[in-house]
Amino acid sequence: MTDEAGAPATLMRLWRRSERPTRGRPSVLDIDGVVAAAVDLADREGVANVTLANVAKDLGVTKMSLYRHIGSKAELLELMADFAIGDPPKVEPTGDWRAELTTLAEANRDVLMSHPWLVELPLSGPPAGPHAVAWMDAFLRTLRETGLDWGTKGGILVLIGGYVRLACAQALQLAEGRKDSGLSQAQAEQAYGKGLAELIDPERFPDAVGFLSAGLDGSEQNSDFDFGLGVVLDGIAALVEAS
């Protein structure tokens, strides 16, 4: 579906270009109000419980009244994702692209961890909403002086975003898995290593036994995140040096 100018309706709503003044009694709802209520519902009860009926119930309106502002549940999820990520932090240019990228990646992680349902949403395409585009612009700006071409910068954008999303999804799943154990991530990893090392055959799996027997260092998920991000940035540094 497109508007009169030919732009997709979802894109128009993402950029808040779809609602126009109407005659008569003003509406008690607008897109921001509907989306904010849906985000609050997802934060409280999970994205699986976000339906137009449930959002309408929270707002005290009928489900049909939402269709003036939201075309479908799929569109609502797109609007929610862009609303929830907000704007990126302001990163002052220092000439240190690595430090600037790290700041943005860590900020992106914090957003995803504060809205865990974001990593459950399917990726529907490249950044389209104003907040998503703001993040894209901020990441690309850190690479402005690296000498890399646009294609390489785009690849780095996908790589960093994918790493952060995967790391957050893994951390959230691990946290869910140990929720009833009362153990921290480090404690769970240590218990796993000790127990498994006593069970597996060292002749069949010598390196696995060596790794497990050496013990884990007790690092928390942030250290794991930093290690992985550091490896990714090392690869980018090689590209920058080669350019």
N, C-alpha and C positions, 0 to 999 in steps of 0.2 A: 504494500500500500504506500502511496506517495501523496505529498501535499500538492497544492496548486503549482508550486515552483518545480516540482519533479523530484524533490529530495525525499528519501525514505522517511516514513512517519516516525520510526524509532529514532533516527538521527535528529530529526527536528525536535523531538521531545528531550533527547539527551542534551541538546544545546538550548532548551527552553524557548524554542521558536514557534511552538505549535499552539500555545494558548493565546487567544485574543479576547479582548473585552466583549462582553455580550450585553444586550439590552436587558433591562429588568433587574430582578433581584440578583445580586452577586452570589457566586457559588461560595459555599463554606469551605470547599476543598481546592487545592491546587496540586500540581505535580510534586512539588517539594514535600508537601504535607503527607501525601500518599506514600511516597518513597521513604521518607523518614520513619513513618509508622511501620513499613515493611522491614526496614533495616533493624529497627528496635525489636520486632517480632523474631527475626532471624537470630539476633544476638541472644535473645532469651530462650527460644525454643528450637532453634535450628532451622535451616533453610527448607527442610522437608515440610515444615508446618506453615510455610508462607504460601498461602492461597489467596486469591482475591476475596473469597468469602471471609477468611480469617482476618485479613487486613481491614475489610469493611466493618467487621464486628468490632475490632479495636477502635476504629474511628467513629463508631456509632452511626454508620450510614448503611445504605443498601449496597449490595454487590454491584447492581446495575449502575449506580451513580459513579462508580470508579471508571467505567468505560469512557467517560468524557475525558479522562486524563491518562488512562493506561489502555493500550490496545489489546494486551494479552498478558498471560503470566510470563511468557518468555521475554517479552519486552520489559516487564516489571523487573525481572532478574538483571537485565542489562543496566537498567536505570539504578538499581540498588548497588550493583558493583561499582559503578562510577561514583555514586554518592558516597559510598563507604570508604573508598580509598582516599578521598579528599585531595587537597593539594600537597605536593611534595614540600619538604623543608627548603628554605632558602639556603643555598650553598654558595658562599662567596667564592669567586674564582681566586685560586691561589697559585695556579700553575702546576699543582700536584694532582693530576687526573686520578691517580690511584686512591689518594685520600678522599677525594670528592666522590668517586664511585662507591667507595666503602661506606661513606656517610649515607648516600642514597639507598644502597642495598640494605643497610641495617634499618633505615627508616621504613623501607618497603616491607621488610620482615616484621617489624613491630606492628604495622597496619594489619598484615595478614594474621598475625597471632592474636590481635585484639578482635578480629572478626573471623573466627575459624572457618565459617561457612564459605568464605570467599574461595578457598582452595577446592571446594567441592563443585563449584560452578564450572561447566564446560567452557573451554576457550572458543569463542564464537568468531574471532577474527582479530585484526590489528586494532590498536587503540582508536576509539571513535568518539568517546565523550570528552568533555572539557577537562576533567580531572585526569583521565588516562593520558590525554595528549600533553597535559602539563608535566606529568611524570616522564613521558617520552622525551619531551623537549629538555627537561632537566638532565636526564642521562646523556643525551646527545651533546649537550653543552659542555659536559666535563671532558669530552673527547675532541673539542673544537681545535685545540692546538697540537694534536697528536700526529697530524699528517696522514691519518687514515682516510680512505675514501668512504663515500656514503654507504656503499654496499657492506663494507667491513663494519662500519659503525652500526648498521642495522643488525648485522649478525651478532655483534656484541650485546646489543640491546635485548635480543631474543635469548642469548645465552645467560645473561645476568638475571633477567626476569624468570627464566625457566629454572635456574638454580635456586633462587629464593623461594619460588613456589614449591618446588620439590622438597627443599629442606624443611619448609614449614609443614607441609603435608606429612612428612615422615615424623617430625617432632610431635605433631598433634596425634597421629596414630599411635605412636609409642606411649604417649601420655595416657591415651584412652585405654591402651592395653594393660597398663600397670595401675589403673585407677583404683582398683580394689585391693592392691597389694600393700599400699602404704609406703612403697619404696620410691626413692628418687631415681632419676635415670641412671646416675652413677652406681647406686646400690643395686639396681636391677641388672645392670651390665656385669657387675662384679659377681653377683650370684649366678648369673647365666654362665659366665666364663668358668667359674670354679666347678659348677655342677657338670657342665658338658665335658670339661677336660678330664674328669674322672670316669667318664663313660666311653669315650671314643678310643679307638685303637690307634696308638701312636705309630705303628708300622704302616697302617693304611693312610692315615692323615697326619704325617709328621709335622708339616708346617702349621696346620690348624692347631695341633696340640701345643706346639711351641708358642704360638701367639696367645692362646688361651691361658697357658701355664704362666706366661710372663706377667699376667695380670693387667687390668686396665688402670689407667692413671687417675680415675675418678673425675674426669672432665665432665662438665655439664654441657647441655645442648648448645649454649652460646659459643663455647670453645669449638665444638664440632662445626658449627656454622662458620666460624672465623677461619678454621682450617680449610674447609672446602672453598670458601670465597677467596682465600689467599691463593689456592692452586689455580682457580679461574683467572685471577688477576695476573698471576705469573705468565699465563698463556697470552693474555692481552699485552703484557709488557713485551713479550717476544715479538708480537706483531708490530707494536709501536717501534721497537728498535730496528726491525727489518725494514720499516717504511722510511 
